[in-house]
Amino acid sequence: MGYLRGLRHGAIAGALLGLLYAPESGAGMRRRVSRLLGHAEELLADNSGAPAAPVTPRRRSVGGTETRARRP
């Protein structure tokens, strides 16, 4: 069990470091991750045999909580 736990923690750490050092902007990365999660939800719904719920893309609203820092 120790080996599998170490393998899992290493995979998580590698994924996080990959996201931190990615050459893509934060907004682009969030869109890409959101799209990939949507595809994963569709695949899981297809595999479970349950009717698939319509997947709507996640979009940020204008003027939401995440705003760009204003420069003086």
N, C-alpha and C positions, 0 to 999 in steps of 0.2 A: 504494500500500500504506500510506503514511503516514496518509492520510485514514481508511482503514478501521480502522487501529490506534487512532487518536484517537477515532473513533466508538465502538469497542468499550470502550476505557478510560473514556470518558465515561458510557456506559451502565452499566458496573459501578460507577463512583463514584456515579452517581445512585441506583442500587438500594441501595447501602450507606447513603447518606444518608437515603433514604426509610425504611429499616429502623430507623435510629438515632432518627429523629424521629417514629416511628409512635406514635399515642396508645394502642396496645395493650400489655398487660403482656408481659414476656419469655416467660412460660409459654404464654400465648395465642398469641404469635407463633410459637413453636417448634411448637405443635400445628398451626397453619395452614400453616407451611412444610412440615412433615412430610406433611400431607394432600395438599398440592399436588405434592410430590415423588412420592408414591404414585400420584397420577393420571398424572403424566408417565411413570412406569415402566410403567403399564398401557398407555398410548398407544404407547410405544415397542415394547412386547412385541406389541401388536396389529399394528403396522405392519411388524414384521420377519418375520411369518409363523411364528415359533416359537411353541410352546405357551406360554401365559402361566402363570408360576408364581404361586401364591397370594400375594397381598400382605397381609402382616400389619401392623397399625398399630404404629408405634414408640411404646413407652410407657416412661416413666421408672420405675425400681423405687423402692419406698419406701426412704428412707435411702440413696439413691445418693450419688454423688460431688458432685452439685450440691445443696447445702443452703442454706437461707436464713441470712443473717447473724443471729446472736443479739444482741439488744440488752441492755446491762447494766441 
